Amino acid sequence: MLSYTSNLLPAETLADLHGRTLPFFAAVRQRLGWPALGLDLHLGQAVLAALQADDAAPAALAAAGHDHGLTITAINAFPLLPFQAERVKDAAYQPDWTTTARLEATCAAATLALALAPGPEICVSTVPGSYAPWGGGVAQRQAIAQHLGLVAAHAWRLAQQHGRRVIIGLEPEPQCTIERSDQVLALWAEDLPRWAVPAATTALGGDAAAAQAAVAGHLGLCLDACHLAVGFEDPAATVAALCAAGIPIAKVHISACPELPQPGRHRPAVAALAAWHEPRFLHQTAWQDAAGTVHQLPDLDALRPDDPALEAARCLRSHFHVPLHRPEPLPGVGTSASVALALLAALRSQGLRPTLAIETYTWSLLAEDDAALVAGVAEELAWLAAHEEGA
């Protein structure tokens, strides 16, 4: 079942979910004429607390979704603070995995996932460690891995109790501590055995075998096609490497970013893209030269249309989720939708069928009104459905 991520809407209370989120996606489903639509449900800290405080609330929310023709297929617990606030930027990564606040919220999301989503395997996507500009080093890596071990232990206990599996899906993102596939591979090969497994062993009463099973079975990835594109990673090579390492790909965000080949030859288009800088979201930007080296900028406001370095750029991309079905979101600027399609093909070639969710959370910046919002989301889903049928 194809899904859409609900973080394009502000929903910080249960009333928001019942009164805004569910009716909105019901309207999208009706516009498409589909009998059912999947919902990758965004849950921030405030809504998680409200669902925990009322024993009847999770079942009531799931039932209301069913009444609207919606099935919760996954949980997006990446942004925990209000994600459609006037200014988000790097607050999207707060609290990070060095904190107990992130651990506790993700454990809550894992528990609630079993009450909200009916599937045998549910992904709870989350921040990939921390935001790299905040620091690094061994102490940070250790804290992140230990907390991941503890959440894996929690998910393992849930599986023993309920017979269903929750996978905590780290979502690699540009300029985070885990942004590239080589960093994912290093996390699994080095940090998780070194720190996560011992932490899980302690949490599970000294049962080392259970701890190994917890880390192996309940930590995985949420791959985002936009993020892969901004990192200039090849989808086929990435998926193949992750599969070879036995790293679960539990959810995939089908998304696209602005893309401008040969930006040095198209300075007006670079200027149009730079003018898209806005105060809400962080738009990490990167360009790749002919040698394959990737050069990063922290946000769109650092992009200079007259930068002479762009003469050497083969391609320029920015972390600004744009609608999949629009080939030219700005005059002279295309999109990385082909990367999303290549990711779909790579998954199928490996026999993988993870949860698929479109995540264009920037509609709040792009749609003129609710009618345009419903139409745009429906058109994206129709685009994905058509490409899925042809896969």
N, C-alpha and C positions, 0 to 999 in steps of 0.2 A: 504494500500500500504506500503510495506516495504521500509525503508529509510536507508541511510548511512549519517553519519555526516561528513561534508567536512573539518573539522579542521585537518585532516591528511595531508592537502596540505597547503603550504604557499600562502595566498591570501590577500594581504593588499591594492590592488587597484582594480578598476573596470576592468582594462585590465587583471589582474590576474584571475578574475572570468570568464571573457569571453574566455580568451585564454588558461587557464589551468584547472580550476575547472570543467566547463561544458564539455569540450571535454574529460577529464579524466573519468568522470562518464558516459558519453555516451559510451565510450569504454568498461566500466564495463558492462553496460546494454547490449551492443551488444554481449559481450562474453557470457553472460547468456542466450541470446536469448529472453529476456523479452521485451514486447512492451512498458513498462513504468517502471520507477524507481523513488522512492521518494528521495528527497534530504533535509536533515536537514542542512540548510545553515548556516555556521559560518560567522558572520559579526563582525569584530572588529571595533575599533573607527575610523580608517582611512577610511574604506569602508563605514561605516555609514555616515560619513561626506560627502563623494563623492556622495552617493546616495541622500542625502538631498540637495546637491548643484545643482543637475540637475533634474528638474521635470520629464524629459522623461526617466531617467535612470532606475527607478524601473520597469516600464512596459517593457522596452527594455530587461532587464535582465530576467524577467519572460518569455517573448516571446522567447528569445534565449534558455532558458531551455526547453520550450515546443518543440522547433524545434529539440532539442537533445533527446527528449523522456523522459525528466525529469520534475517532478512536485515538487515544493518546498512545503514540508509538515510542516515544523517547522523552527524556527530560533534559532541558538545557539549563544547567546550573553554573554556566561560565560567568556571566555578570551576576554578582550578588547584590550590588548597589543599584539604585534606579537607573535603568539603561536608556530611557528616553528622557532623562533630565535635560535641562538647558545646556549643561556642560558635563560631559562624561570623560573623554580623553583617557588618561591612564588609570582613572578610577575603575575602568572596566576590569582591571586585574586585582582590585582590592576586595576583600583580603586575599592574599596569595597563599601558596602552599607552604610557606614558612610559618604560618599562623595556625593556632588551634581554632580560630573562628572559621577558616576555610574548611578544616577537617570536620568540625561539628556540623556545619551547614551541609556538607556533601554527604555525611552519614545520614542526616535527616532526609535529604533528597533521595538517597538510595532506599531508605525504608519506605518513604511515601511512594516511590516509583512502583512498588509492588501492589500498592492499593489503587493506583491511578491507571496503570497500563496493564492490559491483559496478557501480553505476550510472554512466552517462556524465557525470553532474553531481552532485557531493557538496558539501553545505554543512558548513563547520566554524564553528559559532557561537561568539561571543566577547564579552567585555566591551565596552560602548560607550564606549571611551576611558578614563574614570576615574570615580571617585566625586566628585561636585561639592564636598562639604565639604572635600576635601583641597586645594582650591585651584583656580586657573584662570589665565587670562591668555594672552598670545601665545606665550610660551615653551612652555607646556604644550601648546597647540594645535599648535605646530610639531613638537614631539617626537612627539606622537601621530600626526600626519599622515605624518611621515617614516617612522615604523615601519610604518604601514599601506602606504606605498609599497614598502617592502622586502619585506613579506610578499606583496604583490601580484606583485612581480617573481619571488619564489620560486614562487608558484603558476603564473605564466606559463611558467616554465622546465619545471615538471612537466607542463604541458599539451603543450609541444613534445615532451617525451620519451615521454609515455604516450597522448596523444590523448584525454585525458579532462580535465574541468574541475573544479577545486576552487574554490568561492566562499567567501571569508571573510565570514561573516555577522555584522555588528555587531548586537547585540540591545539596542535602546533600552530603558532601564529607569528607573523613577522616581528622581529626584534624582541621576542620573549626568550626566556632561558632555554626553551625547547622550541625551535622554529624550523629546523631542517631535519631530514630523515637521518643524517649521520648523528645528530644529537639524540634522536629517539633511540637509535640503535645503541648508542653509548649508555643511555639511561638504563636500558634493559640488560645490557651486558655487564655493566659496572655498578651503577648506583643501587639498583634494586636488589641484586644479590648481597651487596655490601651492607646496606642499611635498611632497606624495606623488609626483607625477609626476617632479619633478627627482630625488628619492631613487631612484625606480625606474629612471630613465634612467642614473644612475651605476652602479647595481647591474647593469644590463644592458649595460654596456660602452659607454654613450653612445648607445644606440639609442633615440631619442626616440619613434619610432613604436611600437616594442615596449612602451615604458613606458606610453604612452597606452592601448594595448590591454590591458596588464596591469591598470591601475587600473580601466578601464572594465569589463573582463570578469571580474575576480577579486575585486572588493570589492562587497559587497551587504549585505542585511539579513536578520536573523531577527526577524520580528515576533511579539510575544507579546501575546495577547488580554488577559491580565490586566494587563499594563503599559499597554496602550492605555486600558483601563478606568480605572485609577488616575489616568491623566493626563487623563481625560475628553475623549479624542480621538475624533472620529467615524470609524469604520472606513472607510466609503465615501469620505469626503473624503480621508482619509490615503492609501488605496490609489491613488486617482485622481491625487493630487499626486505620489506616488512614481513612478507609471507615466509621467506626463507628463514627469518629469525624467529618465527612463531609468534609474532606480535599481533593480537587480535585487532582487526579493524571493525569496530562495532557500529559506527555511524559515519555517514558521509554527508557533508553539506555541499549541495550542488549550488555553486555561486560563481559569480564572475566579477572581474575588476576592469577598470579602464585600461586600455592597451594602446600604445602609440609606437609603431615601428619607426625607426630612423627619426627620432625626435629632433635631431639637429637640423633636419631638412624641413621641419614643420613647426616652426617657432610659434605661429598663431595658435596652433592646436595645443602646444605646451602651455601657452598663456591661458587658454580656456580651461585647461585642467587645473592649473595653479589657482585660478579664480574660484575653483570649487572648494577651497579651504573654508571650513566653517567651525564653529566653536563646540559642536557636540561630540563628534566622534574623532578618534585618532586615525589618520590616514597615512600610515607608513608607506613610503614611496621608494621605488628602487629602479635602477636601470642596469642593463647588462651590456658589456662591451663585446667586441668581436672575439676576444679571447675567452669569453665565458665568465669573466669576473663580474660579480654583482656589487654595485655601489648603492649604499642605502642612505636615505634621508629620513629624519624622524617624523615628518609630517608634511603635508602639502605646502605649508607656508615656507618651507625651506627650498621649494622648487623654484629655480630662477630661469625664466624662459630664455634669457640671454647668456646662460652659463656656457662658456666655450667647451667645457668637458662633454656636453651633450653631443658634440660632433662625433665623438667616438662611440656613442650609444647605439647598440643594435636595436634595443627595444626598451620602452619605459612603461612601468605599471605602477598603480597605486592601490592601496588597501581601502578601496571605496566600493562596497558591494553595490553593483548596478544590476538592473533587471536583465535576466537571461535572454529574453526574447527581443531586446532592442539592440540591433547591431551597431548603432552609432549613438551613444548616450549624449555626446557632445559633438559639435561640428568638427569633423576631421579626426575624431577619436573613436576607435573601435573598442572591442571588449575581448576578454580572455575566455569566452564561452567555449571555444575549441578545447581549452584545457579541461573544462568540466566534462566535455564529451570524451576526451581521451582518458580521463579518470574513470568514467563509467566503463569504457571499453577494457581498461586494465583490470578492473574488478571482475568483469565477466570472464576475462581470459584466465583468471585464477579461480574461477568457480565461486566467487564470493557474492553474497546477497545481503549486505548490511542494510540497516535502516537508511533510506534516502530522504533527506529533508532539504528543501530550498531555504536559504537564509539570506534574504535581502532585507536587512533590518533598517536600511536607509530610506525606505519609502516615506518616512516622516519628513524627509528633506525633499522628496521628489514629487509626491502626489499633491494635487491641488486641493482635493476634498475626498470624502469617504467613497463617493462613487468611483473616482479615479483609482483609489486605493484598492477597492474590491476588484475592479476590472484588471488592474495591473497584476495583482497576485494571481487571479484566475488565468491570465494569459501566460504567466510564467509556468504555472502548473500544467497547462495544456501543452506548452513547449516541451517540458520534460516528459510528459506522457507520450508525446509523439516520438521523441528520441528513444525512449525506453522500448516502445513497440518495435522500433527498427533495429534495436540492439541484438 
